[in-house]
Amino acid sequence: MKYLLISLFICASYFTSAKNNISIHKIKQNTKDSIPSFKTDLQQKPLEYKVQIGAFKTRNKALEKLRNISIYIDENLYKYRLGEFKTYKAANAYKNVVKKHYPTAFVQALKGGFEIKILDALKQEKGI
């Protein structure tokens, strides 16, 4: 019962259309020339996790009505993400709630605006 109430609260807070806050980000691309400084700079950036609920070639007005949605533009894709979590465990728990509405949802790790692999993020999170 406790988990049901928590799930309902989370869904209500994110799936209401009142006063939606949209943030749009351009995904940063690294180049061969920037790799040494890229790795050094990236180590100092905070690690975060988000739950991606969709990626489309054109903007999705329905998803943009969700509260606190973030849109990441990656070349020719609009990636829609919810939440901002410091741990994979918290992001994964939220993903499980979101999957009821968006079955293809998954956790995406980010560091300094760059997408990174979940395994790399987990190693960093554990200090390995």
C-alpha positions in Angstrom: 0.0 0.0 0.0 2.9 2.3 0.9 4.5 1.8 -2.5 1.2 2.4 -4.3 0.8 5.7 -2.6 4.3 6.7 -3.4 3.8 5.7 -7.1 0.6 7.7 -7.3 2.3 10.7 -5.8 5.2 10.5 -8.2 2.9 10.0 -11.2 0.7 12.9 -10.2 3.6 15.2 -9.8 5.0 14.4 -13.2 2.0 13.6 -15.3 -0.1 16.7 -14.6 -0.1 19.4 -17.3 -0.3 22.3 -14.9 2.6 24.7 -15.1 5.0 22.5 -17.0 8.7 23.3 -16.9 10.5 22.4 -20.1 14.3 22.5 -20.3 15.9 22.0 -23.7 19.6 20.9 -23.9 21.8 20.2 -26.8 23.8 17.0 -26.3 27.4 17.7 -26.4 29.5 15.8 -28.9 33.2 15.0 -28.3 35.7 15.0 -31.2 39.0 13.3 -31.6 40.8 16.5 -31.0 39.1 17.1 -27.6 39.4 13.6 -26.1 42.3 14.3 -23.7 40.8 17.4 -22.2 37.3 15.9 -22.5 38.2 13.1 -20.1 39.9 15.4 -17.6 37.1 17.9 -17.6 34.5 15.2 -17.4 35.9 13.6 -14.3 35.1 16.8 -12.4 31.5 17.1 -13.5 28.7 15.7 -11.4 27.1 12.4 -12.4 23.3 12.3 -12.8 20.7 9.9 -14.0 17.5 10.7 -15.9 14.6 8.5 -17.2 14.2 8.7 -21.0 10.7 8.1 -22.1 11.0 8.7 -25.8 13.1 9.9 -28.8 11.7 11.2 -32.0 12.8 12.9 -35.2 10.3 15.7 -34.6 9.2 17.5 -31.4 6.4 15.7 -29.5 3.9 18.3 -28.3 2.1 15.8 -26.0 5.3 14.9 -24.1 6.2 18.6 -23.8 3.0 19.1 -21.8 4.5 16.9 -19.0 5.7 18.7 -15.9 9.5 19.0 -15.5 10.3 17.4 -18.9 13.8 17.8 -20.3 14.4 17.7 -24.0 17.8 16.7 -25.2 18.6 17.4 -28.9 21.0 14.9 -30.3 21.8 15.6 -33.9 18.4 14.7 -35.5 16.6 13.3 -32.4 14.6 14.9 -29.7 15.1 12.9 -26.5 12.5 13.3 -23.7 13.7 12.7 -20.2 12.2 13.0 -16.7 13.7 13.4 -13.3 17.2 14.2 -12.0 18.7 11.5 -9.7 22.1 11.2 -8.0 22.0 7.4 -7.8 21.1 4.7 -10.3 19.0 3.0 -7.7 16.7 6.0 -7.3 16.5 6.5 -11.1 15.7 2.9 -11.7 12.9 2.9 -9.0 11.4 5.9 -10.8 11.8 4.2 -14.2 9.7 1.3 -12.9 6.9 3.7 -12.0 7.1 5.5 -15.3 7.1 2.2 -17.3 3.4 1.9 -16.5 2.8 4.8 -18.9 5.9 4.6 -21.1 6.9 0.9 -21.5 10.1 1.6 -23.3 11.5 4.0 -20.6 15.1 3.5 -19.5 17.7 5.1 -17.3 20.3 7.3 -19.0 23.4 8.4 -17.2 24.8 11.9 -17.9 28.0 13.5 -16.8 28.6 17.2 -17.7 25.8 17.0 -20.3 27.4 14.0 -22.0 25.6 10.7 -22.2 27.7 8.0 -20.7 27.3 4.2 -20.4 25.4 2.9 -17.3 28.3 0.5 -16.4 30.7 3.5 -16.4 28.4 5.5 -14.3 27.9 2.7 -11.8 31.7 2.3 -11.5 32.0 6.0 -10.8 29.1 6.0 -8.4 30.9 3.2 -6.4 34.3 4.9 -6.7 35.9 2.2 -8.8 
